[in-house]
Amino acid sequence: MDSSSIDNYQLQQLLNQEKQKAMLNEMVGKLTSACWDKCITGTPGSKFSSSETTCLTHCAQRYMDLSMLVMRRLQQ
Amino acid sequence: MDSFSSPSSGSSPKLSTDDIMEQLRTQLAQAYAEEFLETVRGKCFEKCITKPGSSLSGSESSCISRCIDRYIEATGIIGKALFSQR
């Protein structure tokens, strides 16, 4: 194949890759927004307190637990 | 198969696969950045501009810059919690 023609296979691969990236990106974005609202209650300081950091981590982990539970429940 | 590469007009230069991929990547990165910006704007407006005055006060602008830094940090923390555990 000469270099000027379009390689559909290569493009398809890129698109699949980017689709996955977009899904992960969206998930992180949504969760960050939700957990920010739950965990960062005061005005943002120059550094997160350890309780804020812990809350953010827990928030993301519990969300994963929740989505597993929801899936299992709906599969029954 | 050929719809991309067939020239629509004689004068436009042919795009190679690499060009198209490069354009896609750039546009996606732009879209991500815009979306992130919009979110940060909303969050920090909510946190820092509680009572809009006649101009942006010093404490408001320092709140905004801290808020942006913290939001970026929070995104990192969430990402790490989701993907680097278990």
N, CA and C atoms of all chains as a GROMACS GRO file, in nm:
protein
  486
    1MET      N    1   0.085  -0.120   0.000
    1MET     CA    2   0.000   0.000   0.000
    1MET      C    3   0.088   0.125   0.000
    2ASP      N    4   0.061   0.214  -0.089
    2ASP     CA    5   0.147   0.333  -0.091
    2ASP      C    6   0.107   0.430   0.019
    3SER      N    7   0.197   0.513   0.060
    3SER     CA    8   0.180   0.590   0.182
    3SER      C    9   0.071   0.696   0.171
    4SER      N   10   0.033   0.731   0.051
    4SER     CA   11  -0.066   0.838   0.038
    4SER      C   12  -0.210   0.786   0.047
    5SER      N   13  -0.230   0.656   0.034
    5SER     CA   14  -0.367   0.606   0.040
    5SER      C   15  -0.408   0.584   0.185
    6ILE      N   16  -0.538   0.574   0.208
    6ILE     CA   17  -0.588   0.569   0.344
    6ILE      C   18  -0.596   0.424   0.392
    7ASP      N   19  -0.538   0.401   0.505
    7ASP     CA   20  -0.540   0.269   0.564
    7ASP      C   21  -0.658   0.258   0.659
    8ASN      N   22  -0.766   0.199   0.610
    8ASN     CA   23  -0.887   0.192   0.693
    8ASN      C   24  -0.868   0.111   0.820
    9TYR      N   25  -0.788   0.005   0.809
    9TYR     CA   26  -0.768  -0.078   0.927
    9TYR      C   27  -0.700   0.001   1.038
   10GLN      N   28  -0.599   0.075   0.999
   10GLN     CA   29  -0.526   0.156   1.096
   10GLN      C   30  -0.618   0.261   1.160
   11LEU      N   31  -0.701   0.322   1.075
   11LEU     CA   32  -0.795   0.423   1.126
   11LEU      C   33  -0.896   0.362   1.222
   12GLN      N   34  -0.946   0.244   1.184
   12GLN     CA   35  -1.043   0.175   1.269
   12GLN      C   36  -0.983   0.146   1.405
   13GLN      N   37  -0.857   0.104   1.404
   13GLN     CA   38  -0.788   0.076   1.530
   13GLN      C   39  -0.777   0.200   1.617
   14LEU      N   40  -0.739   0.310   1.551
   14LEU     CA   41  -0.727   0.435   1.626
   14LEU      C   42  -0.861   0.475   1.686
   15LEU      N   43  -0.967   0.460   1.605
   15LEU     CA   44  -1.100   0.499   1.653
   15LEU      C   45  -1.143   0.413   1.771
   16ASN      N   46  -1.117   0.283   1.763
   16ASN     CA   47  -1.151   0.196   1.877
   16ASN      C   48  -1.076   0.236   2.002
   17GLN      N   49  -0.947   0.261   1.983
   17GLN     CA   50  -0.864   0.305   2.096
   17GLN      C   51  -0.920   0.432   2.158
   18GLU      N   52  -0.953   0.527   2.071
   18GLU     CA   53  -1.001   0.656   2.120
   18GLU      C   54  -1.138   0.644   2.185
   19LYS      N   55  -1.217   0.550   2.136
   19LYS     CA   56  -1.349   0.527   2.194
   19LYS      C   57  -1.334   0.481   2.338
   20GLN      N   58  -1.241   0.388   2.358
   20GLN     CA   59  -1.215   0.340   2.494
   20GLN      C   60  -1.165   0.451   2.584
   21LYS      N   61  -1.072   0.527   2.529
   21LYS     CA   62  -1.016   0.637   2.606
   21LYS      C   63  -1.126   0.736   2.646
   22ALA      N   64  -1.217   0.762   2.550
   22ALA     CA   65  -1.325   0.856   2.576
   22ALA      C   66  -1.416   0.805   2.687
   23MET      N   67  -1.443   0.673   2.687
   23MET     CA   68  -1.529   0.617   2.790
   23MET      C   69  -1.467   0.630   2.928
   24LEU      N   70  -1.338   0.597   2.937
   24LEU     CA   71  -1.268   0.609   3.065
   24LEU      C   72  -1.264   0.755   3.110
   25ASN      N   73  -1.230   0.840   3.015
   25ASN     CA   74  -1.225   0.983   3.043
   25ASN      C   75  -1.356   1.035   3.098
   26GLU      N   76  -1.465   0.991   3.035
   26GLU     CA   77  -1.596   1.038   3.075
   26GLU      C   78  -1.628   0.991   3.216
   27MET      N   79  -1.589   0.865   3.244
   27MET     CA   80  -1.618   0.810   3.375
   27MET      C   81  -1.541   0.887   3.483
   28VAL      N   82  -1.413   0.910   3.458
   28VAL     CA   83  -1.334   0.985   3.556
   28VAL      C   84  -1.392   1.125   3.575
   29GLY      N   85  -1.431   1.187   3.464
   29GLY     CA   86  -1.488   1.320   3.471
   29GLY      C   87  -1.615   1.327   3.553
   30LYS      N   88  -1.706   1.236   3.526
   30LYS     CA   89  -1.833   1.232   3.598
   30LYS      C   90  -1.813   1.207   3.746
   31LEU      N   91  -1.726   1.108   3.775
   31LEU     CA   92  -1.702   1.073   3.915
   31LEU      C   93  -1.633   1.186   3.989
   32THR      N   94  -1.537   1.249   3.924
   32THR     CA   95  -1.469   1.361   3.988
   32THR      C   96  -1.570   1.469   4.025
   33SER      N   97  -1.661   1.497   3.932
   33SER     CA   98  -1.762   1.599   3.958
   33SER      C   99  -1.851   1.561   4.076
   34ALA      N  100  -1.898   1.436   4.076
   34ALA     CA  101  -1.987   1.392   4.184
   34ALA      C  102  -1.915   1.389   4.318
   35CYS      N  103  -1.791   1.336   4.318
   35CYS     CA  104  -1.718   1.321   4.444
   35CYS      C  105  -1.668   1.456   4.495
   36TRP      N  106  -1.637   1.545   4.404
   36TRP     CA  107  -1.600   1.682   4.443
   36TRP      C  108  -1.714   1.744   4.524
   37ASP      N  109  -1.836   1.730   4.472
   37ASP     CA  110  -1.951   1.788   4.542
   37ASP      C  111  -1.973   1.724   4.679
   38LYS      N  112  -1.947   1.594   4.687
   38LYS     CA  113  -1.967   1.525   4.816
   38LYS      C  114  -1.856   1.555   4.916
   39CYS      N  115  -1.732   1.561   4.868
   39CYS     CA  116  -1.618   1.561   4.959
   39CYS      C  117  -1.559   1.700   4.988
   40ILE      N  118  -1.567   1.789   4.892
   40ILE     CA  119  -1.504   1.920   4.911
   40ILE      C  120  -1.615   2.018   4.948
   41THR      N  121  -1.638   2.030   5.076
   41THR     CA  122  -1.753   2.108   5.120
   41THR      C  123  -1.718   2.256   5.143
   42GLY      N  124  -1.595   2.282   5.190
   42GLY     CA  125  -1.557   2.421   5.215
   42GLY      C  126  -1.496   2.486   5.094
   43THR      N  127  -1.437   2.605   5.112
   43THR     CA  128  -1.363   2.666   5.002
   43THR      C  129  -1.232   2.591   4.984
   44PRO      N  130  -1.191   2.571   4.858
   44PRO     CA  131  -1.071   2.494   4.831
   44PRO      C  132  -0.948   2.558   4.894
   45GLY      N  133  -0.869   2.480   4.967
   45GLY     CA  134  -0.748   2.531   5.029
   45GLY      C  135  -0.629   2.514   4.936
   46SER      N  136  -0.511   2.548   4.988
   46SER     CA  137  -0.392   2.536   4.905
   46SER      C  138  -0.344   2.390   4.899
   47LYS      N  139  -0.410   2.306   4.978
   47LYS     CA  140  -0.373   2.165   4.979
   47LYS      C  141  -0.496   2.089   5.027
   48PHE      N  142  -0.518   1.968   4.974
   48PHE     CA  143  -0.629   1.889   5.027
   48PHE      C  144  -0.597   1.843   5.168
   49SER      N  145  -0.694   1.841   5.257
   49SER     CA  146  -0.672   1.780   5.387
   49SER      C  147  -0.675   1.629   5.366
   50SER      N  148  -0.620   1.557   5.465
   50SER     CA  149  -0.615   1.413   5.445
   50SER      C  150  -0.756   1.353   5.442
   51SER      N  151  -0.848   1.417   5.514
   51SER     CA  152  -0.984   1.363   5.510
   51SER      C  153  -1.049   1.386   5.374
   52GLU      N  154  -1.015   1.498   5.310
   52GLU     CA  155  -1.068   1.520   5.175
   52GLU      C  156  -1.013   1.418   5.076
   53THR      N  157  -0.882   1.396   5.084
   53THR     CA  158  -0.820   1.297   4.995
   53THR      C  159  -0.882   1.159   5.016
   54THR      N  160  -0.895   1.119   5.143
   54THR     CA  161  -0.954   0.989   5.173
   54THR      C  162  -1.096   0.980   5.121
   55CYS      N  163  -1.171   1.087   5.142
   55CYS     CA  164  -1.310   1.089   5.097
   55CYS      C  165  -1.318   1.070   4.945
   56LEU      N  166  -1.230   1.138   4.871
   56LEU     CA  167  -1.232   1.125   4.725
   56LEU      C  168  -1.202   0.981   4.682
   57THR      N  169  -1.099   0.922   4.745
   57THR     CA  170  -1.064   0.784   4.712
   57THR      C  171  -1.178   0.689   4.744
   58HIS      N  172  -1.233   0.702   4.864
   58HIS     CA  173  -1.344   0.616   4.903
   58HIS      C  174  -1.463   0.634   4.811
   59CYS      N  175  -1.489   0.758   4.776
   59CYS     CA  176  -1.602   0.790   4.689
   59CYS      C  177  -1.592   0.713   4.557
   60ALA      N  178  -1.472   0.715   4.498
   60ALA     CA  179  -1.454   0.643   4.371
   60ALA      C  180  -1.469   0.492   4.390
   61GLN      N  181  -1.410   0.441   4.500
   61GLN     CA  182  -1.416   0.297   4.523
   61GLN      C  183  -1.559   0.250   4.551
   62ARG      N  184  -1.631   0.326   4.630
   62ARG     CA  185  -1.770   0.288   4.659
   62ARG      C  186  -1.857   0.294   4.536
   63TYR      N  187  -1.823   0.387   4.446
   63TYR     CA  188  -1.898   0.394   4.322
   63TYR      C  189  -1.881   0.265   4.242
   64MET      N  190  -1.757   0.214   4.242
   64MET     CA  191  -1.732   0.088   4.173
   64MET      C  192  -1.813  -0.025   4.236
   65ASP      N  193  -1.814  -0.030   4.370
   65ASP     CA  194  -1.894  -0.131   4.440
   65ASP      C  195  -2.039  -0.121   4.397
   66LEU      N  196  -2.087   0.002   4.400
   66LEU     CA  197  -2.226   0.026   4.365
   66LEU      C  198  -2.258  -0.021   4.224
   67SER      N  199  -2.168   0.009   4.130
   67SER     CA  200  -2.203  -0.028   3.993
   67SER      C  201  -2.203  -0.179   3.975
   68MET      N  202  -2.116  -0.249   4.052
   68MET     CA  203  -2.119  -0.396   4.050
   68MET      C  204  -2.252  -0.447   4.104
   69LEU      N  205  -2.294  -0.389   4.216
   69LEU     CA  206  -2.420  -0.432   4.278
   69LEU      C  207  -2.538  -0.411   4.184
   70VAL      N  208  -2.539  -0.294   4.122
   70VAL     CA  209  -2.650  -0.262   4.031
   70VAL      C  210  -2.653  -0.362   3.915
   71MET      N  211  -2.534  -0.390   3.859
   71MET     CA  212  -2.529  -0.486   3.749
   71MET      C  213  -2.580  -0.623   3.791
   72ARG      N  214  -2.531  -0.669   3.907
   72ARG     CA  215  -2.570  -0.802   3.953
   72ARG      C  216  -2.722  -0.809   3.978
   73ARG      N  217  -2.769  -0.700   4.038
   73ARG     CA  218  -2.911  -0.697   4.072
   73ARG      C  219  -2.998  -0.701   3.945
   74LEU      N  220  -2.952  -0.628   3.843
   74LEU     CA  221  -3.032  -0.622   3.721
   74LEU      C  222  -3.018  -0.747   3.635
   75GLN      N  223  -2.912  -0.824   3.660
   75GLN     CA  224  -2.894  -0.947   3.583
   75GLN      C  225  -2.979  -1.062   3.635
   76GLN      N  226  -3.033  -1.044   3.756
   76GLN     CA  227  -3.112  -1.153   3.815
   76GLN      C  228  -3.247  -1.169   3.745
   77MET      N  229  -1.436   0.171   0.052
   77MET     CA  230  -1.297   0.171   0.097
   77MET      C  231  -1.227   0.298   0.055
   78ASP      N  232  -1.269   0.347  -0.060
   78ASP     CA  233  -1.190   0.453  -0.120
   78ASP      C  234  -1.247   0.593  -0.098
   79SER      N  235  -1.356   0.601  -0.023
   79SER     CA  236  -1.428   0.727  -0.017
   79SER      C  237  -1.344   0.840   0.043
   80PHE      N  238  -1.257   0.804   0.134
   80PHE     CA  239  -1.172   0.907   0.196
   80PHE      C  240  -1.068   0.959   0.099
   81SER      N  241  -1.010   0.866   0.024
   81SER     CA  242  -0.892   0.904  -0.051
   81SER      C  243  -0.924   0.959  -0.190
   82SER      N  244  -1.048   0.936  -0.236
   82SER     CA  245  -1.078   0.989  -0.368
   82SER      C  246  -1.086   1.141  -0.360
   83PRO      N  247  -1.013   1.208  -0.443
   83PRO     CA  248  -1.006   1.353  -0.434
   83PRO      C  249  -1.140   1.416  -0.472
   84SER      N  250  -1.189   1.507  -0.390
   84SER     CA  251  -1.316   1.571  -0.419
   84SER      C  252  -1.296   1.685  -0.519
   85SER      N  253  -1.181   1.745  -0.514
   85SER     CA  254  -1.147   1.843  -0.617
   85SER      C  255  -1.000   1.827  -0.648
   86GLY      N  256  -0.966   1.860  -0.765
   86GLY     CA  257  -0.829   1.835  -0.808
   86GLY      C  258  -0.725   1.912  -0.729
   87SER      N  259  -0.763   2.027  -0.674
   87SER     CA  260  -0.662   2.112  -0.613
   87SER      C  261  -0.631   2.073  -0.468
   88SER      N  262  -0.729   2.013  -0.397
   88SER     CA  263  -0.703   1.983  -0.256
   88SER      C  264  -0.601   1.871  -0.246
   89PRO      N  265  -0.504   1.887  -0.155
   89PRO     CA  266  -0.400   1.787  -0.141
   89PRO      C  267  -0.458   1.660  -0.079
   90LYS      N  268  -0.405   1.548  -0.119
   90LYS     CA  269  -0.449   1.421  -0.062
   90LYS      C  270  -0.407   1.410   0.084
   91LEU      N  271  -0.497   1.363   0.167
   91LEU     CA  272  -0.463   1.341   0.307
   91LEU      C  273  -0.412   1.199   0.323
   92SER      N  274  -0.305   1.185   0.395
   92SER     CA  275  -0.256   1.051   0.423
   92SER      C  276  -0.322   1.001   0.550
   93THR      N  277  -0.308   0.871   0.575
   93THR     CA  278  -0.362   0.814   0.698
   93THR      C  279  -0.306   0.886   0.819
   94ASP      N  280  -0.176   0.911   0.816
   94ASP     CA  281  -0.112   0.979   0.929
   94ASP      C  282  -0.171   1.118   0.953
   95ASP      N  283  -0.200   1.190   0.843
   95ASP     CA  284  -0.259   1.322   0.858
   95ASP      C  285  -0.394   1.313   0.928
   96ILE      N  286  -0.477   1.218   0.881
   96ILE     CA  287  -0.610   1.205   0.938
   96ILE      C  288  -0.602   1.167   1.086
   97MET      N  289  -0.513   1.073   1.118
   97MET     CA  290  -0.499   1.031   1.258
   97MET      C  291  -0.453   1.147   1.345
   98GLU      N  292  -0.358   1.224   1.290
   98GLU     CA  293  -0.307   1.338   1.363
   98GLU      C  294  -0.419   1.438   1.390
   99GLN      N  295  -0.499   1.465   1.287
   99GLN     CA  296  -0.611   1.558   1.303
   99GLN      C  297  -0.711   1.510   1.406
  100LEU      N  298  -0.742   1.380   1.399
  100LEU     CA  299  -0.836   1.322   1.496
  100LEU      C  300  -0.785   1.340   1.638
  101ARG      N  301  -0.658   1.309   1.657
  101ARG     CA  302  -0.601   1.320   1.792
  101ARG      C  303  -0.607   1.463   1.843
  102THR      N  304  -0.570   1.555   1.755
  102THR     CA  305  -0.572   1.696   1.795
  102THR      C  306  -0.712   1.741   1.832
  103GLN      N  307  -0.809   1.705   1.747
  103GLN     CA  308  -0.946   1.750   1.773
  103GLN      C  309  -1.002   1.688   1.900
  104LEU      N  310  -0.968   1.560   1.922
  104LEU     CA  311  -1.016   1.495   2.045
  104LEU      C  312  -0.955   1.561   2.167
  105ALA      N  313  -0.825   1.589   2.160
  105ALA     CA  314  -0.759   1.653   2.273
  105ALA      C  315  -0.822   1.789   2.301
  106GLN      N  316  -0.854   1.860   2.195
  106GLN     CA  317  -0.921   1.990   2.211
  106GLN      C  318  -1.057   1.974   2.279
  107ALA      N  319  -1.132   1.873   2.234
  107ALA     CA  320  -1.265   1.850   2.291
  107ALA      C  321  -1.255   1.815   2.439
  108TYR      N  322  -1.156   1.730   2.474
  108TYR     CA  323  -1.138   1.695   2.616
  108TYR      C  324  -1.106   1.819   2.698
  109ALA      N  325  -1.015   1.899   2.645
  109ALA     CA  326  -0.972   2.018   2.718
  109ALA      C  327  -1.089   2.113   2.738
  110GLU      N  328  -1.171   2.131   2.634
  110GLU     CA  329  -1.285   2.221   2.646
  110GLU      C  330  -1.384   2.173   2.750
  111GLU      N  331  -1.410   2.044   2.748
  111GLU     CA  332  -1.506   1.990   2.843
  111GLU      C  333  -1.456   2.006   2.986
  112PHE      N  334  -1.326   1.979   3.004
  112PHE     CA  335  -1.267   1.993   3.136
  112PHE      C  336  -1.276   2.137   3.184
  113LEU      N  337  -1.243   2.227   3.093
  113LEU     CA  338  -1.248   2.370   3.125
  113LEU      C  339  -1.386   2.412   3.170
  114GLU      N  340  -1.486   2.364   3.097
  114GLU     CA  341  -1.624   2.399   3.128
  114GLU      C  342  -1.664   2.348   3.267
  115THR      N  343  -1.621   2.226   3.299
  115THR     CA  344  -1.652   2.171   3.431
  115THR      C  345  -1.585   2.252   3.541
  116VAL      N  346  -1.455   2.279   3.523
  116VAL     CA  347  -1.381   2.353   3.624
  116VAL      C  348  -1.442   2.492   3.645
  117ARG      N  349  -1.478   2.553   3.535
  117ARG     CA  350  -1.542   2.684   3.542
  117ARG      C  351  -1.666   2.677   3.632
  118GLY      N  352  -1.752   2.580   3.604
  118GLY     CA  353  -1.876   2.567   3.681
  118GLY      C  354  -1.850   2.541   3.828
  119LYS      N  355  -1.757   2.448   3.856
  119LYS     CA  356  -1.730   2.411   3.995
  119LYS      C  357  -1.672   2.528   4.073
  120CYS      N  358  -1.577   2.596   4.012
  120CYS     CA  359  -1.506   2.701   4.085
  120CYS      C  360  -1.590   2.828   4.095
  121PHE      N  361  -1.677   2.847   3.999
  121PHE     CA  362  -1.770   2.960   4.010
  121PHE      C  363  -1.861   2.939   4.131
  122GLU      N  364  -1.908   2.815   4.142
  122GLU     CA  365  -1.995   2.780   4.253
  122GLU      C  366  -1.925   2.802   4.388
  123LYS      N  367  -1.796   2.758   4.395
  123LYS     CA  368  -1.723   2.764   4.521
  123LYS      C  369  -1.676   2.905   4.555
  124CYS      N  370  -1.631   2.977   4.456
  124CYS     CA  371  -1.554   3.098   4.486
  124CYS      C  372  -1.632   3.228   4.468
  125ILE      N  373  -1.729   3.228   4.378
  125ILE     CA  374  -1.805   3.352   4.358
  125ILE      C  375  -1.940   3.334   4.426
  126THR      N  376  -1.941   3.349   4.557
  126THR     CA  377  -2.066   3.323   4.628
  126THR      C  378  -2.157   3.444   4.626
  127LYS      N  379  -2.094   3.563   4.621
  127LYS     CA  380  -2.172   3.686   4.618
  127LYS      C  381  -2.108   3.778   4.517
  128PRO      N  382  -2.152   3.774   4.392
  128PRO     CA  383  -2.085   3.852   4.288
  128PRO      C  384  -2.084   4.002   4.319
  129GLY      N  385  -1.965   4.059   4.327
  129GLY     CA  386  -1.955   4.201   4.354
  129GLY      C  387  -1.931   4.279   4.226
  130SER      N  388  -1.895   4.406   4.240
  130SER     CA  389  -1.879   4.491   4.122
  130SER      C  390  -1.750   4.457   4.046
  131SER      N  391  -1.657   4.390   4.115
  131SER     CA  392  -1.538   4.341   4.045
  131SER      C  393  -1.487   4.219   4.119
  132LEU      N  394  -1.397   4.146   4.055
  132LEU     CA  395  -1.341   4.026   4.116
  132LEU      C  396  -1.246   4.067   4.229
  133SER      N  397  -1.273   4.022   4.350
  133SER     CA  398  -1.187   4.059   4.461
  133SER      C  399  -1.061   3.972   4.462
  134GLY      N  400  -0.961   4.018   4.538
  134GLY     CA  401  -0.838   3.942   4.548
  134GLY      C  402  -0.860   3.804   4.606
  135SER      N  403  -0.947   3.798   4.708
  135SER     CA  404  -0.968   3.668   4.770
  135SER      C  405  -1.044   3.575   4.675
  136GLU      N  406  -1.130   3.632   4.592
  136GLU     CA  407  -1.198   3.549   4.493
  136GLU      C  408  -1.100   3.493   4.392
  137SER      N  409  -1.010   3.579   4.343
  137SER     CA  410  -0.920   3.525   4.242
  137SER      C  411  -0.822   3.424   4.299
  138SER      N  412  -0.781   3.443   4.428
  138SER     CA  413  -0.692   3.339   4.481
  138SER      C  414  -0.770   3.210   4.507
  139CYS      N  415  -0.898   3.225   4.544
  139CYS     CA  416  -0.982   3.106   4.560
  139CYS      C  417  -0.993   3.030   4.428
  140ILE      N  418  -1.010   3.106   4.319
  140ILE     CA  419  -1.023   3.042   4.188
  140ILE      C  420  -0.898   2.965   4.151
  141SER      N  421  -0.782   3.027   4.175
  141SER     CA  422  -0.661   2.955   4.133
  141SER      C  423  -0.637   2.832   4.220
  142ARG      N  424  -0.671   2.842   4.350
  142ARG     CA  425  -0.660   2.721   4.434
  142ARG      C  426  -0.760   2.616   4.388
  143CYS      N  427  -0.880   2.660   4.357
  143CYS     CA  428  -0.986   2.569   4.315
  143CYS      C  429  -0.946   2.490   4.189
  144ILE      N  430  -0.886   2.562   4.092
  144ILE     CA  431  -0.843   2.494   3.969
  144ILE      C  432  -0.738   2.388   4.001
  145ASP      N  433  -0.638   2.426   4.083
  145ASP     CA  434  -0.535   2.330   4.121
  145ASP      C  435  -0.595   2.208   4.190
  146ARG      N  436  -0.687   2.232   4.284
  146ARG     CA  437  -0.748   2.121   4.358
  146ARG      C  438  -0.832   2.034   4.268
  147TYR      N  439  -0.902   2.094   4.171
  147TYR     CA  440  -0.986   2.013   4.084
  147TYR      C  441  -0.901   1.920   3.998
  148ILE      N  442  -0.788   1.973   3.951
  148ILE     CA  443  -0.696   1.888   3.874
  148ILE      C  444  -0.644   1.775   3.962
  149GLU      N  445  -0.609   1.811   4.086
  149GLU     CA  446  -0.560   1.709   4.179
  149GLU      C  447  -0.668   1.604   4.206
  150ALA      N  448  -0.792   1.650   4.225
  150ALA     CA  449  -0.902   1.557   4.252
  150ALA      C  450  -0.921   1.461   4.135
  151THR      N  451  -0.908   1.511   4.013
  151THR     CA  452  -0.920   1.425   3.896
  151THR      C  453  -0.815   1.314   3.899
  152GLY      N  454  -0.693   1.351   3.939
  152GLY     CA  455  -0.587   1.252   3.952
  152GLY      C  456  -0.617   1.149   4.059
  153ILE      N  457  -0.669   1.195   4.172
  153ILE     CA  458  -0.700   1.104   4.282
  153ILE      C  459  -0.808   1.004   4.240
  154ILE      N  460  -0.911   1.054   4.174
  154ILE     CA  461  -1.020   0.966   4.128
  154ILE      C  462  -0.968   0.865   4.026
  155GLY      N  463  -0.890   0.911   3.932
  155GLY     CA  464  -0.833   0.822   3.832
  155GLY      C  465  -0.750   0.712   3.895
  156LYS      N  466  -0.669   0.751   3.992
  156LYS     CA  467  -0.584   0.654   4.059
  156LYS      C  468  -0.668   0.553   4.136
  157ALA      N  469  -0.772   0.603   4.204
  157ALA     CA  470  -0.857   0.514   4.282
  157ALA      C  471  -0.929   0.413   4.192
  158LEU      N  472  -0.964   0.456   4.071
  158LEU     CA  473  -1.037   0.368   3.982
  158LEU      C  474  -0.948   0.265   3.915
  159PHE      N  475  -0.828   0.305   3.876
  159PHE     CA  476  -0.753   0.219   3.787
  159PHE      C  477  -0.628   0.156   3.846
  160SER      N  478  -0.582   0.206   3.958
  160SER     CA  479  -0.456   0.148   4.005
  160SER      C  480  -0.475   0.053   4.122
  161GLN      N  481  -0.602   0.027   4.158
  161GLN     CA  482  -0.625  -0.062   4.271
  161GLN      C  483  -0.686  -0.194   4.225
  162ARG      N  484  -0.695  -0.285   4.314
  162ARG     CA  485  -0.747  -0.420   4.294
  162ARG      C  486  -0.679  -0.492   4.180
   0.00000   0.00000   0.00000
